[in-house]
Amino acid sequence: MPAPKFLADEMVGRLARYLRFVGCDTVYVRGLSDDEILHRLRDDPRMLLTRDRALARRASSALLLVSPSLEAQWRAVRHELPHLPTEVRFERCSLCNGRLEPASPSRIAVRSEGVPWDRVDAGLPLFACADCGHLYWDGSHTARIRRQIEAWNQDGAT
């Protein structure tokens, strides 16, 4: 089953990043009016994720997220979409939603700080966003994200 496609408004930006971590195509918009958001949804049908009650009522497909808590928002999406992916995937850029592609270390012109180049050179897979070029690898940050998502998916999730 393909991952659902979302449009997240500015009230749920952190949730958008976590949905991208699990491979969901999640457009995040800021600074748009309700009418502009609805117009985007007409051109690119997606499920709207919002905390704005009036906007949710006007959209053809929306999930109103009542809590400001990221955990509660995640659980609400999982409740509505039980087949939502829950494993971290290196498919979407958490910053811009672009597609991630395997990156060859030999083709990286500038070796950015923070990347564990010794481990990458030894075979750790490296991914790059096709749109913004941001680099990703499976490291300690990814492990923290996995633990967080796993905790949110434990029994008692609603």
N, C-alpha and C positions, 0 to 999 in steps of 0.2 A: 504494500500500500504506500503510495507516495506521501511524503510529508506535506502537511497542510501549508498553505500560503497565507501570510498575515500582512496586515498593515497596522502598525502600532503608532498611536499618537504620542505626543510629547509627555503624556502622563505616565507612560509605561515603558520608558526607554531602557531601563535595566532588564526588564522582562524580555524585550526584543533581543538583547545580547545573548541571554540564556537560550532563547529559542534558536538563535543562529548557531550556538554551540552544538546543538543536537541536530543540526542540518536543516532546520526549517527556513524557507525563503521568507524573510521578515523585513519588510520595508519599514523604516522608522522615519516619521515626519515630525518636524518642529516648525513652529511659526506659521502654520497654515490655518486659515479659518475653517469652520465646520463645512462651509460650502465647497471650499477647495479640496478638502479631504474627501467629501462625497463625490466630487467630480473625478478625482483620481480613482476612486473605487469603481466608478462607472467604466472608466477606460481600462482598468486592470482589476478584475474582480478578485477580492481577497476577503478573508474574515477580518473585520475591524476589531482591534483590541483597544479598549478605552476605559477610562473612569468617568467619562462625561455622559451622564444619563441622557441628556437631550440629543447628543450626537448618536449615541447607540440606538435610540428610538428611530432615528431618521435613516439609518443604514439598512440595507437589505440583508446583510449578514454581519452581525456584531456580537461580541461577547463583552458584556459590561462587567468590569472588574471593580468590585466595591471597596476592596481593601488597598491601602497604600503599601502593605507588606509584600515584598517580592515573593516570599514563600507562599503566602495566601494566593497571590496572583498565579504563580506556577500551578498550584493545586487546583485552582478554578479552571485553568485551561485543560489540565489533565482530566478533571471531572467531566468537562464538556467533550473532550476528545481523548478517550481512554487509549487510543492507539498512537498517541503522540510519541515520537521517538524519545528515548530517555538516555541513550548512550551518546557520549561526546563523539562527534564526527568531524573530521577535517574537510568539510564541504563548503562552508560559508564563512566569510570574513565577519568577525564579530563587530568590526568597526563600520563597514560600509555595505555589507550584505553581498559583496561580490563573490564569485566562485573561487574556491581554493584549488590550486593545481600543484602537483608535485614539483618541487624546485630542485634543480641540480646545483649543489654548492659551487661547482666550477663555473656556473653561469651567473653567479651573484657578483656584480661589479664591485659593490661596496659592502664589506663585512660589517654589518651593524653591531654595535655594542649590545650586550645582553643575550645574544644568541650563543648557545654552547657549541661553538665551532669545532672544538675538539671531538665532541660527541657526534656532531653532524658529519664530520670528515670520517668518523669511524662507522657510519651507517645509520645514525638516527635520521628518520625521514623528516624532511623539511618541506613546508608548503608555503606558497606565496599567493596572495590575492591577485587575481587577474586584473582587477580594477585599480586598486590603490597600492599594490606591491607589498603590503604588510606581510611579515614572515611569521609562521607558526610552526611549532614543534611540540611533541608530547613531553612535557616537563612537569615540574612541581606545580605550576599554576593550573595545568590541565588536571592534575591529580586532585587539587583542591576543588575544582569545579565538579569533577566526577563525584567526590564525596558529598558535596552540597546537594547536587541533584539526587543522588541516592537517598540522602536523608529526607528530602522532600517527597520522595516516592514511597516511603515506608508506609506500613499499615496505619490507618487513621487518616490518610489523605482523603480529602473530600472533593 
